[in-house]
C-alpha cells in the first residue's frame, strides 16, 4: 500500500488530460490521469487491465493472451506492432501512450514475467513501426 | 375551419401513407412533416412467411440475439439460441445483493447491497429518441421511469481550477457564460467586430449577451442579483424580516472557467445521445433483458461456449462445449445470426471470407469501469441538495452519479462511484476489486469530503476489459476501419449474418444492437426466401 501511495505522488507531476471521445455512452468532462513513465508503471497503469498483474492473461468466452514466458516476444517487432496498432479487441496505443512509454512497457515485459530478451526496445524502434492514429470513436 | 369535410388527423394521414406505401414511405412522409428525423426505427420488421421447417441458430442471448429470435420465430422460423453465460441479457445487466461476479483473473465479488439496490454495470440510461428500445420496452411490459440526466446542482471538480475545490455546475456554467459574454460584448463595443457584423446585428448581439450572460448595464459580469439568479446566491430570498436575497460575490474569473473541465461538462449535455429526457427501467436495467428473455423462453441453451462456426451450401454447423461439463456438441441450422462480441468472435474457427475475418479483427473494444457504492444514507440529497444527475471530476472515476429513484427515503442507496474510461479505466481495471473501491472512495471524497467514507457500506465494480464474456465494453470503430470494413462486417457471409452494437453506427448503445438486429434479420429473411 505504501508503495502505491509513493508511486501515485511521483506520477501526479505529469498529468495528461483526456477528453471523452465522440459517440457511445460516456462519462463526460475530462480526466487527468497521472502519466506513467517507467515500464513497470506503464504496465501497471495500462497493460495489466487485461493481461493481469502476473502477465498470464485469462480465458473466458475468449482468451486474453499471456505475455509471461511468451516466445512471440523474442523479436521486438511483433510486440511493437501489437502495442502500437492493436490486435483484435486490443486497441492500438499510438496517440494514447507516447513512443517512449510504449518502448518502456515493451522492454519491461520482455525482461520480466519469465521473458529474458535483454535488448531494450527504444523510442526510435517504436517510431519506425507506429502508424499515426486514426480519428473516430464508435 | 369546419368546412363540413373532416380533415384527417396527422396520425390518420400517416397511418394511411404507411398502408399504401409501406414504412419507407411513412418515414419519408414523417420527415417531410418535420418530426421523425431522430431515428431510423420505422416499426417492428413484421417478417412473415418463412419456408416451413427453416431453422436459425442465434449466437448470444443479449438484446440483439433475443430480438432476432423473437422476430424470426414470429416469421415462422424455428430458432435456437446458444449463450455462454447462465443468464440472458448480455451487457444489459444489473448486480444486486446476493449476486456473485467473477472477473477474468479470478477475482470474485460477493455483492452486498441492500434489498432493492443495484448497480447497472453496462447500459444505465436510455435517450428519448432510442425508439426501437422504447418500442420493445412498451411491447414487453418494461416499466420505465425518468433518468435524471441534467442536474444543475451537481459538482464540477477540476484539480487545476477553483483551487482544486468542487464547484456547483450552475455556478461554473454561469461564470463561464458570463465571462464569455462580457468578453464578446467588449469586442463589440471596441468595434472589433464592425467589419463582420452589421450595426443591427451588433445591437441584437449586445442585447443577447446581456440577457444570456447576465451582464449589467455596463456589459460587465459582476456580482448582482441577475448573476446570482444563474449561479446561486450568498443568501437566497426568504420570507419576513430577512427575506431579501443577497447575491453571491466571488464570481470565478476567466482563468478558472476556461479550465476544460467546465466547458466539456457543459458540452456533454449538448450531445444528441445525452439530451434529456432520458429513462431507466424501474428496478434495474436488467428488467429489459429479463423481459426479452421471457419472449424467447425455451429457445436458449445456457453455458454454451462456441468454438467453431462452419457453413456450406446446405446450412450452418456451430460447435460448442458445455461450460459446466465440457461436453462437446454440434448444432445444425439453415441460417445463423451471430451476436458474439468481435474480440471473442475473431478468436473462433470461422468459415467466413477472408474479408469478413479481417473486418471482425479490425475493431478494438473500449474498457470502461463502473463502481457502485452503497451509502448508509442519501447525504447528497440531505446535505448537498443533489437529487439524481451527475457530478464531474477530472480524476480517474470521471463522475459520481446519484440514484434517480427512492428520493427522500431513509436507508441505504447505491450511487455510481465511477464511470471511468480510457486511461482512468485502465488504471482502475488493473486493480483488485478492493483497491478499486478504495480508489473510488478516495476520489469521491474530494467531492463529498465529510460523508463519503463515513457513510460507505459496501461496493462492487465491473471492469469491462476483464468481463469473461465480452473482453471489453463496446466496439470502437475508427473512421479508417469503418471505411474499410464496416460494409463487409454487416453484409451476409453466405448463411451467417452478424448483429449487435458493433454492427451499427450507434455503438455502445442498446438501440444500436436492436437496429442492427432488425436490419440483419430482415436481410436474412429476404435471402432465405430467395434461396
Boltz contact constraints between the chains, C-beta under 6 A:
constraints:
  - contact:
      token1: [A, 18]
      token2: [B, 422]
      max_distance: 6.0
  - contact:
      token1: [A, 18]
      token2: [B, 423]
      max_distance: 6.0
  - contact:
      token1: [A, 19]
      token2: [B, 264]
      max_distance: 6.0
  - contact:
      token1: [A, 24]
      token2: [B, 474]
      max_distance: 6.0
  - contact:
      token1: [A, 24]
      token2: [B, 507]
      max_distance: 6.0
  - contact:
      token1: [A, 24]
      token2: [B, 508]
      max_distance: 6.0
  - contact:
      token1: [A, 25]
      token2: [B, 508]
      max_distance: 6.0
  - contact:
      token1: [A, 26]
      token2: [B, 421]
      max_distance: 6.0
  - contact:
      token1: [A, 27]
      token2: [B, 398]
      max_distance: 6.0
  - contact:
      token1: [A, 27]
      token2: [B, 399]
      max_distance: 6.0
  - contact:
      token1: [A, 27]
      token2: [B, 419]
      max_distance: 6.0
  - contact:
      token1: [A, 27]
      token2: [B, 421]
      max_distance: 6.0
  - contact:
      token1: [A, 28]
      token2: [B, 268]
      max_distance: 6.0
  - contact:
      token1: [A, 28]
      token2: [B, 392]
      max_distance: 6.0
  - contact:
      token1: [A, 29]
      token2: [B, 261]
      max_distance: 6.0
  - contact:
      token1: [A, 29]
      token2: [B, 264]
      max_distance: 6.0
  - contact:
      token1: [A, 29]
      token2: [B, 265]
      max_distance: 6.0
  - contact:
      token1: [A, 29]
      token2: [B, 392]
      max_distance: 6.0
  - contact:
      token1: [A, 30]
      token2: [B, 260]
      max_distance: 6.0
  - contact:
      token1: [A, 30]
      token2: [B, 261]
      max_distance: 6.0
  - contact:
      token1: [A, 30]
      token2: [B, 264]
      max_distance: 6.0
  - contact:
      token1: [A, 30]
      token2: [B, 394]
      max_distance: 6.0
  - contact:
      token1: [A, 31]
      token2: [B, 394]
      max_distance: 6.0
  - contact:
      token1: [A, 31]
      token2: [B, 398]
      max_distance: 6.0
  - contact:
      token1: [A, 31]
      token2: [B, 424]
      max_distance: 6.0
  - contact:
      token1: [A, 32]
      token2: [B, 394]
      max_distance: 6.0
  - contact:
      token1: [A, 33]
      token2: [B, 396]
      max_distance: 6.0
  - contact:
      token1: [A, 33]
      token2: [B, 423]
      max_distance: 6.0
  - contact:
      token1: [A, 33]
      token2: [B, 424]
      max_distance: 6.0
  - contact:
      token1: [A, 45]
      token2: [B, 427]
      max_distance: 6.0
  - contact:
      token1: [A, 46]
      token2: [B, 426]
      max_distance: 6.0
  - contact:
      token1: [A, 48]
      token2: [B, 430]
      max_distance: 6.0
  - contact:
      token1: [A, 49]
      token2: [B, 426]
      max_distance: 6.0
  - contact:
      token1: [A, 49]
      token2: [B, 429]
      max_distance: 6.0
  - contact:
      token1: [A, 49]
      token2: [B, 430]
      max_distance: 6.0
  - contact:
      token1: [A, 49]
      token2: [B, 465]
      max_distance: 6.0
  - contact:
      token1: [A, 50]
      token2: [B, 465]
      max_distance: 6.0
  - contact:
      token1: [A, 52]
      token2: [B, 105]
      max_distance: 6.0
  - contact:
      token1: [A, 58]
      token2: [B, 104]
      max_distance: 6.0
  - contact:
      token1: [A, 58]
      token2: [B, 105]
      max_distance: 6.0
  - contact:
      token1: [A, 60]
      token2: [B, 104]
      max_distance: 6.0
  - contact:
      token1: [A, 60]
      token2: [B, 468]
      max_distance: 6.0
  - contact:
      token1: [A, 60]
      token2: [B, 469]
      max_distance: 6.0
  - contact:
      token1: [A, 61]
      token2: [B, 84]
      max_distance: 6.0
  - contact:
      token1: [A, 61]
      token2: [B, 344]
      max_distance: 6.0
  - contact:
      token1: [A, 61]
      token2: [B, 469]
      max_distance: 6.0
  - contact:
      token1: [A, 62]
      token2: [B, 344]
      max_distance: 6.0
  - contact:
      token1: [A, 62]
      token2: [B, 347]
      max_distance: 6.0
  - contact:
      token1: [A, 62]
      token2: [B, 471]
      max_distance: 6.0
  - contact:
      token1: [A, 86]
      token2: [B, 364]
      max_distance: 6.0
  - contact:
      token1: [A, 88]
      token2: [B, 343]
      max_distance: 6.0
  - contact:
      token1: [A, 88]
      token2: [B, 346]
      max_distance: 6.0
  - contact:
      token1: [A, 88]
      token2: [B, 361]
      max_distance: 6.0
  - contact:
      token1: [A, 89]
      token2: [B, 343]
      max_distance: 6.0
  - contact:
      token1: [A, 89]
      token2: [B, 364]
      max_distance: 6.0
  - contact:
      token1: [A, 89]
      token2: [B, 365]
      max_distance: 6.0
  - contact:
      token1: [A, 89]
      token2: [B, 471]
      max_distance: 6.0
  - contact:
      token1: [A, 89]
      token2: [B, 472]
      max_distance: 6.0
  - contact:
      token1: [A, 91]
      token2: [B, 364]
      max_distance: 6.0
  - contact:
      token1: [A, 134]
      token2: [B, 478]
      max_distance: 6.0
  - contact:
      token1: [A, 134]
      token2: [B, 479]
      max_distance: 6.0
  - contact:
      token1: [A, 134]
      token2: [B, 480]
      max_distance: 6.0
  - contact:
      token1: [A, 135]
      token2: [B, 479]
      max_distance: 6.0
  - contact:
      token1: [A, 136]
      token2: [B, 477]
      max_distance: 6.0
  - contact:
      token1: [A, 136]
      token2: [B, 478]
      max_distance: 6.0
  - contact:
      token1: [A, 136]
      token2: [B, 479]
      max_distance: 6.0
  - contact:
      token1: [A, 138]
      token2: [B, 476]
      max_distance: 6.0
  - contact:
      token1: [A, 138]
      token2: [B, 477]
      max_distance: 6.0
  - contact:
      token1: [A, 138]
      token2: [B, 507]
      max_distance: 6.0
  - contact:
      token1: [A, 138]
      token2: [B, 508]
      max_distance: 6.0
